[in-house]
Amino acid sequence: MTQTEFLNIVMPFKDKVFRLAKRLLVSTEEAEDATQEILLKLWSNKTKMEEYKNVEAFSMTMTKNFCFDKLKSKQAQNLKIVHNNYEDGNTSLQKQVELTDSVHWVAKIIEGLPEQQKLVIQLRDIEEYDLDEIAKMLDMNNTAVRVALSRARKTIREKLTNTHNYGIK
Amino acid sequence: MVLNSIEKLLEKYENGETSLKEEQQLKNYFSQETVAPHLEMYKPMFAYFSVNKQEQFTKALPLKTKKVFNYKWIAVAAVAVLTLGYYFKNPVVSSYEEYAYGTYSNPEEALNEVTKQLAMISNHFNKGVSTVNYLEEVNKGTETLGYLNEMQNATNIIFKKQ
């Protein structure tokens, strides 16, 4: 497999890997490192890549596991991952200051969710994967994914309603 | 009417039962400028989702196949050095031997050289022997000591008298 062939396979989902990593690791730098690591791992195992049925799903599972490892690792326990990149990704919404603020709130709420729900929300609502695909990626069954998704959505909505009504009611 | 269906969709959405298409519908609805006031809180949620979807991985990928140092080449180099060394070693040693033993091709010349060497050796040997000749002086000294006996004889005579 040549470099271009590899890139053709990897390019479509590299952003998804990055966003998933960022969802779990929060810090952009950490997520970039993780993504790079994962893509390099794929590259070094490129001979095996043809055997995988779905490279994208496989990479997502890899990302999930890698990030969990990262979070569990000693480094993360000793040193809190520093992140100050809430402003990122909101460029298109600069005009609506009020809305940007609420968007921050969504980011914070999602950050507070349990890891599994974070993953499910990320994969479903942002990356728009099929429920079956998500189940396969996360090694869960379909119902469990649905339940996690429903809980996550409800939590987000409740908390948003609270902040939205803050000071009014 | 539209609002009604949206509300229904939202309920389904919260139960995790919407299809991707229906979710797209919701996203479209909430990306509008104006949404129903009681649904206002959903707006940032869907806005966040679509904004987040645009985030991209920008870091460069160093995809260069890492140049793993191949230890095979060390062996190759070692073999090359060994063979070269062996190749150049032999002539050097043979010339060294010639130098060490100093062979002459002409027998007459060799004889001359040998006699010269031997003469030098005997010369030095004689020099050594001549220094040993001084030992005779020592003998002379001991001979003179012999006179002490005479003195003893004299003393003997004296003591006999007493």
Interface residues (C-beta under 8 A of the other chain):
Chain A: Q3 F6 L7 K14 D15 V17 F18 R19 K22 E32 T35 Q36 L39 L40 W43 D88 G89 N90 S92 L93 L99 S102 V103 W105 V106 A107 I110 D125 I126 E127 E128 D130 V145 R146 V147 L149 S150 R153 K154 I156 R157 L160 T161 H164
Chain B: Y13 E14 N15 G16 E17 L20 E23 Q24 E40 M41 Y42 K43 P44 M45 A47 Y48 F49 V51 N52 K53 Q54 E55 Q56 F57 T58 K59 L61 P62 L63
